[in-house]
Amino acid sequence: MSQYLHLLSNTSSPTPLDVWAPSGKYIKPQVLDQYAVGYFKNLKDGDYSLEVESYYKSVKNRIDYIDGANLIANDAIERVILNGKAGAYGFELLFRKNEGRLKGWLAYTLSKSEQKTEGRSPNETGINNNSWYNTAYDKTHDISVTSSYDVSNKWKANANFIFQTGQPTTYPNGQYVYNGIVIPNYSDRNSTRLTSYNRLDVSATYTPKPRKKEGWQSYWVFSIYNLYNRKNATSISFAQNEDTGRNEATRLAIFGIIPSVSYNFKF
């Protein structure tokens, strides 16, 4: 596969905007080779099914920004990016229950995604001293459990649980003072992680006329997103408290518990 549009994301930028850079004179198209092998089997006449797959991806011309780069409103983006290579590999498992009042599946992925970005010349240091480092998409463990239960002809209950290894990020590991200004010193790129991500969603679906197949058909959905209101970290920022002078870490969490009601229809 080839990709001619590149996404650049810098979590230290002051705005949440993403930068998309097209291929051109200074940015080569990304080229990806993917290999996969899998096995599928129905169990107990299709009541259950099992899928397993392993994969490997090799990517050329994967770009990344240099340390301290400013990506927003940069008219010369090619000056702050480097071309590198990336690799991703993993194992995926999916077990389904297809029949009965209780249906659902368990999905698990064990994976690794890393990148190596060297300098453009022997005198230019690449990212992390030209060593391999985690990409922003690296998640060691990814587990999801989904279930639905037919309470009656009109009511159906659903639940969905998700657990993911925390996203790679870069934290400061020290600081120094220059002309009265405190300047943080950062660790290697993506050498640490945010806290693990997990949440539980539940819902109930009510269909007033489940046997009606023509004309006006409708149903209600009552749901709660993030049932136990976990404050999953979107990012963690570090700053110095103006009053105490002490360093502080602030976690940003966007979505907590969200109840909702929706009415759906078709005719």
C-alpha positions as CSV (number, residue, x, y, z in Angstrom):
1,M,0.0,0.0,0.0
2,S,1.1,3.6,-0.6
3,Q,-0.1,6.7,1.2
4,Y,0.5,10.2,-0.1
5,L,-1.0,12.2,2.8
6,H,0.8,12.3,6.1
7,L,-0.5,13.1,9.6
8,L,1.8,15.0,12.0
9,S,0.7,15.3,15.6
10,N,2.7,17.1,18.3
11,T,1.1,16.8,21.8
12,S,3.2,19.8,23.0
13,S,1.4,22.1,20.6
14,P,-0.8,24.8,22.1
15,T,-3.8,23.7,20.0
16,P,-5.4,20.3,19.3
17,L,-5.2,20.8,15.6
18,D,-3.7,18.1,13.5
19,V,-1.3,18.9,10.6
20,W,-1.7,17.0,7.3
21,A,1.3,17.2,4.9
22,P,1.0,16.0,1.3
23,S,3.8,14.1,-0.5
24,G,6.1,16.3,-2.6
25,K,9.7,17.3,-3.3
26,Y,10.7,16.9,0.4
27,I,8.2,14.3,1.7
28,K,8.2,10.9,0.0
29,P,5.0,8.7,-0.1
30,Q,4.7,6.2,2.7
31,V,5.1,2.6,1.4
32,L,3.8,-0.3,3.5
33,D,4.1,-4.0,3.1
34,Q,1.8,-6.2,5.2
35,Y,1.9,-9.9,5.8
36,A,-0.8,-11.8,7.7
37,V,-1.8,-15.4,8.4
38,G,-5.0,-16.4,10.2
39,Y,-7.2,-19.3,11.2
40,F,-11.0,-19.4,11.4
41,K,-13.2,-22.2,12.8
42,N,-16.9,-22.6,13.6
43,L,-17.7,-24.6,16.8
44,K,-20.8,-26.5,17.8
45,D,-22.5,-26.1,14.4
46,G,-21.9,-22.3,14.4
47,D,-23.0,-21.6,17.9
48,Y,-19.5,-20.3,18.6
49,S,-16.7,-19.2,16.3
50,L,-12.9,-18.6,16.8
51,E,-10.6,-16.4,14.8
52,V,-6.9,-16.0,15.3
53,E,-4.5,-13.9,13.2
54,S,-0.9,-12.7,13.3
55,Y,0.5,-9.8,11.2
56,Y,3.6,-7.9,10.4
57,K,3.8,-4.4,8.8
58,S,6.9,-2.7,7.4
59,V,6.7,1.0,6.5
60,K,9.2,3.1,4.6
61,N,9.3,7.0,4.5
62,R,7.4,7.4,7.8
63,I,7.9,11.0,8.8
64,D,8.1,12.5,12.3
65,Y,8.9,15.9,13.7
66,I,12.2,16.9,15.3
67,D,12.5,17.8,19.0
68,G,11.1,21.2,19.7
69,A,9.3,21.5,16.4
70,N,6.4,24.0,16.0
71,L,3.9,22.4,13.6
72,I,1.1,24.9,13.7
73,A,1.1,27.6,10.9
74,N,4.5,26.4,9.8
75,D,5.0,27.3,6.1
76,A,8.2,25.3,5.8
77,I,7.1,22.1,7.5
78,E,9.9,20.1,5.6
79,R,12.5,21.8,7.8
80,V,11.2,20.3,11.0
81,I,10.5,16.7,9.9
82,L,12.6,13.7,9.2
83,N,12.0,10.6,7.2
84,G,12.2,7.3,9.0
85,K,10.9,3.7,8.9
86,A,8.4,1.9,11.1
87,G,7.4,-1.6,11.9
88,A,4.3,-3.1,13.6
89,Y,3.5,-6.7,14.5
90,G,1.0,-8.5,16.7
91,F,-1.5,-11.3,17.4
92,E,-5.3,-11.0,17.4
93,L,-7.9,-13.3,18.8
94,L,-11.7,-13.1,18.5
95,F,-14.1,-15.5,20.2
96,R,-17.8,-15.2,19.4
97,K,-21.0,-16.6,20.8
98,N,-23.5,-16.4,17.9
99,E,-26.7,-18.1,19.1
100,G,-29.0,-18.0,22.1
101,R,-30.5,-15.1,24.2
102,L,-27.0,-14.1,25.3
103,K,-24.7,-13.2,22.4
104,G,-21.3,-11.4,22.3
105,W,-17.6,-11.7,21.7
106,L,-14.2,-11.4,23.4
107,A,-11.5,-9.7,21.3
108,Y,-7.8,-9.5,22.4
109,T,-4.8,-7.9,20.6
110,L,-1.2,-8.2,21.6
111,S,0.9,-5.8,19.5
112,K,3.9,-3.6,19.1
113,S,4.4,-0.5,16.9
114,E,7.8,1.2,16.7
115,Q,9.7,3.6,14.6
116,K,13.3,4.6,13.8
117,T,14.1,8.1,12.5
118,E,17.7,9.0,11.6
119,G,19.2,12.3,10.8
120,R,19.5,13.6,7.2
121,S,23.3,13.7,7.4
122,P,26.0,12.1,9.6
123,N,26.2,15.4,11.5
124,E,22.4,15.5,12.3
125,T,21.2,13.6,15.2
126,G,17.9,11.7,14.6
127,I,15.2,11.1,17.1
128,N,16.3,9.2,20.3
129,N,19.9,9.0,19.0
130,N,18.7,7.0,15.9
131,S,17.2,4.3,18.1
132,W,13.9,2.6,17.8
133,Y,11.1,4.2,19.8
134,N,7.3,3.6,20.3
135,T,4.9,5.2,17.9
136,A,1.8,7.1,19.3
137,Y,-0.3,4.1,18.1
138,D,1.6,1.5,20.2
139,K,-0.8,-0.4,22.6
140,T,0.6,-3.6,24.1
141,H,-2.7,-4.9,25.2
142,D,-6.2,-4.2,23.8
143,I,-9.2,-6.1,25.2
144,S,-12.8,-5.6,24.5
145,V,-15.8,-7.6,25.7
146,T,-19.2,-7.1,24.1
147,S,-22.5,-8.8,25.1
148,S,-26.2,-8.5,24.3
149,Y,-29.0,-10.2,26.1
150,D,-32.6,-10.6,24.8
151,V,-34.7,-9.9,27.9
152,S,-37.9,-10.2,25.9
153,N,-39.2,-9.5,22.4
154,K,-39.3,-5.8,23.2
155,W,-36.3,-5.3,25.4
156,K,-32.6,-6.0,24.8
157,A,-29.7,-5.2,27.1
158,N,-26.1,-4.5,26.0
159,A,-22.8,-4.0,27.6
160,N,-19.3,-3.2,26.3
161,F,-16.1,-3.2,28.3
162,I,-12.8,-1.8,26.9
163,F,-9.2,-2.0,28.3
164,Q,-6.1,-0.6,26.5
165,T,-2.5,-0.1,27.5
166,G,-1.8,3.7,28.0
167,Q,-0.7,5.7,25.0
168,P,3.0,6.4,24.7
169,T,4.1,9.9,25.7
170,T,7.1,11.9,26.7
171,Y,7.6,13.2,30.3
172,P,10.2,15.7,31.6
173,N,12.9,13.9,33.8
174,G,14.6,17.1,35.1
175,Q,15.0,20.8,34.8
176,Y,17.5,23.6,34.8
177,V,17.4,27.4,35.3
178,Y,18.7,29.8,32.7
179,N,18.4,33.6,33.3
180,G,15.7,33.0,36.0
181,I,13.7,30.8,33.6
182,V,13.0,27.2,34.5
183,I,13.5,25.0,31.5
184,P,12.4,21.3,31.6
185,N,14.6,18.5,30.2
186,Y,12.6,15.7,28.6
187,S,13.2,12.0,28.4
188,D,13.5,10.0,25.2
189,R,10.6,10.3,22.7
190,N,7.6,8.1,23.8
191,S,9.6,6.4,26.5
192,T,6.7,6.6,29.1
193,R,3.0,6.1,28.9
194,L,-0.3,7.5,30.1
195,T,-2.3,5.5,32.6
196,S,-4.2,2.5,31.1
197,Y,-7.6,3.3,29.5
198,N,-10.7,1.4,30.4
199,R,-14.4,2.0,30.5
200,L,-17.8,0.2,30.7
201,D,-20.8,1.2,28.5
202,V,-24.3,-0.2,29.1
203,S,-27.5,0.3,27.2
204,A,-31.1,-1.0,26.9
205,T,-33.1,-1.0,23.6
206,Y,-36.9,-0.9,23.6
207,T,-38.8,-1.9,20.4
208,P,-42.5,-1.2,20.8
209,K,-43.5,-3.3,17.8
210,P,-40.7,-5.9,17.2
211,R,-42.7,-8.0,14.8
212,K,-43.5,-5.1,12.4
213,K,-41.4,-5.4,9.3
214,E,-43.0,-2.8,7.0
215,G,-44.0,0.8,7.3
216,W,-43.1,2.9,10.3
217,Q,-40.6,1.0,12.5
218,S,-39.0,2.6,15.6
219,Y,-37.1,1.8,18.8
220,W,-35.7,3.6,21.8
221,V,-32.1,3.4,23.2
222,F,-31.3,4.2,26.8
223,S,-27.5,4.2,27.3
224,I,-24.8,5.2,29.8
225,Y,-21.3,5.8,28.4
226,N,-18.5,5.2,30.9
227,L,-20.7,3.8,33.6
228,Y,-18.2,4.1,36.5
229,N,-17.1,7.6,35.4
230,R,-13.4,6.8,35.0
231,K,-11.2,9.8,34.2
232,N,-9.2,8.4,31.4
233,A,-6.2,10.6,30.7
234,T,-6.1,12.3,27.3
235,S,-2.8,14.0,28.1
236,I,-0.7,15.0,31.1
237,S,0.9,18.5,31.1
238,F,3.7,19.7,33.4
239,A,4.1,23.3,34.7
240,Q,5.4,25.3,37.7
241,N,2.9,26.6,40.2
242,E,3.2,30.4,40.3
243,D,2.3,30.6,43.9
244,T,4.4,27.8,45.4
245,G,7.1,27.5,42.7
246,R,6.7,23.7,42.8
247,N,6.4,21.6,39.7
248,E,2.9,20.1,39.0
249,A,1.4,17.5,36.7
250,T,-2.1,18.1,35.4
251,R,-4.1,15.3,33.8
252,L,-6.7,16.2,31.1
253,A,-9.7,13.9,30.9
254,I,-12.4,14.8,28.4
255,F,-15.3,12.4,28.7
256,G,-16.7,11.1,32.0
257,I,-20.1,9.4,32.6
258,I,-22.6,10.4,29.8
259,P,-26.2,9.2,29.9
260,S,-28.2,9.5,26.8
261,V,-31.6,8.7,25.2
262,S,-32.2,8.3,21.5
263,Y,-35.2,7.6,19.3
264,N,-34.6,5.8,16.0
265,F,-37.1,5.2,13.2
266,K,-37.3,4.1,9.6
267,F,-40.2,3.8,7.1
